[in-house]
Amino acid sequence: MAILSSHWAASVDPERPRQEYPRPSLVRDRWLCLNGRWEYAIRGEGEKPIGSDGHIVVPFPVESALSEVERPLGPGNVLWYRQALSLPEGFRGERILLRVEAADWECRAYVNGRMAGSHRGGYAPFSLDITELLDGGSSQELVLEVRDPSDAGVQCRGKQSLQPRGIWYTASSGIWGTVWLEPAPAARIDRILARVPPGAAAKDGRLLVKARLAVPSGDRSTHHLRIAAMAGGEILARAEASAEGGTIEVELAVPEAHPWSPEEPFLYDLELDLDGADRVGSYAAIRTVGLGLDSSGRRRIFLNGRPYYNNGVLDQGYWPEGIYSAPTDEALASDIAMAKQLGFNTIRKHAKVESERWYWHCDRIGMLVWQDIPSGGAPMRFLYSAILGFAGLALRDDRRLLRFGREDAAGRADFEREIEEIVGFIEPFPCVVVWVPFNEGWGQFESSRIAAALAERDPSRLVDAASGWYDAGAGSLASRHDYSRMPRAPSRVSAGIRAGARAAALTEYGGLTLKVEGHSTDDERQFGYAGASDREALARGYERLAARLERLARQGLAASVYTQITDVEIERNGLVTYDREVLKAELSRVREANLSLTRAGSEAP
């Protein structure tokens, strides 16, 4: 395969990569970034990690160029990381937390030769209190042990594959997110969730803030929380409350509220103080999302109480030099900014979960997010599943033959555990408006039950229970994939049914393919859905699709997701090349087509 990288790769310092504070939802002033060169070794299962294979650059997966290793891990092997570190003097006297933003898939941590804890799941961060494992010396040893079966296992893995081809991409094993240490009090704020209270309107200016506390075992003391909401440095609202551990809830009344939207992404700063000992920063947005009927009785997605067409683009989140890890924070924000410039207001984050900073960039730039739960399960019987899928049948998926790779009860339970973990991680970010637990039958099972559980857990968002193929009639959306040149909406719209319980969404379409020589990892192979001969043909094809969707939007189509923002490996249906160097169609034409589509779907006929 050809060597390919984006221009951001040249600015990566392998001694100090990705130095930005990684957790915008809960900010503390003191922390120690551990990104950089670590010793590594790849050994077989059961082998002792004697010696070193060299150095690996964290936070880039072992298969990536930026890791400086570029070796596959594969099932049956163990990836060992080792780092010697010194604690800053100011950390002493507090609890020391080891935080790992992402490690795929199973990770065990050791401090000074003793086990600190473990975590399973490749997409959510985890934290370990390592205070009792630190010795009194100036240097400490940190070792991480990682296993990842990739697509030889049934765990959530998205599009990672040991044999990349078509829409399946290079596996991304080991640490792929920032690793850091953080000092904090024994009783501390552990998580912050701020949203408009259930039943309230955005214009009301109310924010319900929930602060989850971490307290020592046996602590029954009362803890006091003070909170302030600010904008432009001015304090707009204050509140306080007390509780014995658990979660403290505080409601703020913000005067002259500014609802958040892609057009006006207004964010409020939050300052929280627990017992005068733990002071943290966060932020919030005032926004509501739900379903409603427009003036013609058609079911629409409503943002802040008004119909709002979700005009989206599919985003895989892959990078030629970092695979799952963007080379820099600027690069991480660039795809969001490009989607915005092209006139999209929504990104469907497809089969992957991003770092906190990506969601924060969406919040501040102004971009709605539909969040997929990365797929998993055993390989499907493709002919069987494809025939059923393309037939467009509404199928119950709670029967054994329709579990599509999730026949194993333990695998299903593990998937539900990962859903809970991923949702809990991403839930604080207001940009996220739709959960997508299943895509095209990949590991799909009991979607009605799982969609209902998601809606109950998080009533502030919608649920696309099954994006494309196997629609069991559940969730907030009737969801269809159609890569033809004349895409159709779900049958509820085309049949003229207006007052159904769900809104209609075309959740994948387009896939216009244009090969740009020298901007791919493989100039010989390519995959796409509908060819375009040159930039002009691609622009015309996009305009025709947008015009087609405008007609569907006026009939009641509530959302659409174009495939896709960038090429990925041999998949060439991006509006931008994989290295982010070439925009394949004239920006102004794509933008105008998108803005016209959004207007058509947001205004009552």
C-alpha positions, 0 to 999 in steps of 0.5 A: 500500500502507498504511504499517505498522510495528511499535512498535519502529520508533519507537525506531530512531535513524537516526544509530546504528541496531543498535549491538549487537556483531553476532558472538556466536560470536567476540567481540572487545572492540574494534570500530567500528560503521559503521551509520547514514546513508551517502551513496547513489546508484542508477545504471545499469550502467556509469554513474559514481556522480557526485553523490549521491541523498541518504542511506540508513540502513544496515543497512536495505535500499534498498526499506525505510521504515527506509532512508529511501529506499524505492526498488526497485533492480532488475536493471541498476542499481547501488546505491552507498554512500559513507562517510567514516570515521576510525579510532580511535587504538587501531586503529593497528598491527594489521590492520584488517578490514572486515566486512559482515554481509549485502549482497544480492547482489553487493558490491564494496568500495573503500577510498580509491579502490582495490578491497578485494575482492568477494563474491557471495551475499546471506545470509552475512557476508564480511570483507576485510583493508583495512589496506594500502589505508588512508592516513596521514590522519585520514579514509578513504573507504569505497565499496560497490557492490551489484547485485541482480537479485532474481527476474530472476536465478537466485541464492539469493533466497528469497521476494523478488520484484520483483512481490510477490504471494501468498507472494512478498514485496518484494525486499530489496536492498543492505546489510541487515546490520551493517557494522563495522571490527575490529582484530586481530593478523596471526595470529588466530582466524578461526572457532570451532566447538564441539560434542559429538564424534562418537559421544559422548553429551551426558551425557559432558560432552565438547566438541570445540572447533575454532579456525580460524586466519588467518595471514599468507601464508608463516607457518610458525610454531607457534601456541599456543591456550589455552581455558577453559570457564566457567559463572557465571564459574567455570572448569570446564575448561581445555585447550591445543594447538599447530599451524602455522596451519590449524585447532587442535582442543582437547577439553574435559571438562566435569564434571557436564554440563548438556545444552542443550534448549529447556526448559533452554537451558544455555550455557557461556562460552568464552575463547580465547587465541592466542599471548597476542595474540588473546583472544576470547570465544565460547560452546557448548552440549552437545547431540546430535541424531539419529534413533532408535527409540522403545520401539515401534520407531517412528523418532523425532528424538532430542535428547540421546539421547531422543525429542523431538517437534519442534513447529515454526512457520514463520518468514519473518523479514520486517518491515513497516518493514525487510523483511529487517532487524528494526528493533532487536535487541529486535524480532529476539528478539521472534518467538522469544520469542512462539513459545516463549510459544505452546508451540512448541519449533522454528522453521523459518527459511523461505527466509531466513538471519538474522544471528548475533544471531538464532541466539544469541537462539534458543540463549539462549531455547531454540528448535530451528531448522530452517534452509532454504537460500534457494531460487533458480533460474529460474521453474518451469513451475508447472503441470507442477511443481505437478501432480507435486508435489501427486501426492505422487510419489517422484521422482528429481531428477537428470534434466534434466526434474526440475531445476525451474529449475536447468537451467543448470550454472553456476547449480547450481554457484553454489547449491552454493557458497552452501550451503557458505558458509551452512552454514559461517556458521551451523554454530557455533550449537547451536540449528540441528538440521536443514538444509533444502536444498530447498523444494517443488521451487523450484530443486531438483536432485540432492537425494539427492547434496546431502543426502548431502554435507550429512550428511557435512559436518555429521554433528551435524545432520539433513537434510530433503532436500526439504521437501514435493512431490518426495521422492527418498527421501533425507535424514533425514526423509520430509517432507510439506506438507498444508494440508487441515483433516485433514492426513496424515502421510507414507505411511510413518506412515499405512501403519504402517511402523515401522522405516524409515530416515527419520523422518516429518515434516509440515513445513508445515500449517495456514495458518489465515487471519484478517484484522485490519483496519488491521494489514496493508500492504494491506487489500484483497488477502489470501492464506491457506490456510484461513479463520477468521471470528474469534479464537474460530474460529481458536483452535478450528481450531488446537485441532482441528489439534493434536488431529489431529496428536496422533493422528499423533504417537502413530503415529510422526509425529516433527515438524510445522511450523505455517504461520506465526508472523506475517502477511507483507505480504498473506499473512494466515495468521500467529498474529500480525499483520505489525506484531506488535501483535495475537495472533489467538488466545488464547495459553493455548489455543494453548500448551496444544494445543502442549504436549499435542502435544509430550508425545504425540510425545515419550513412547513409546506 
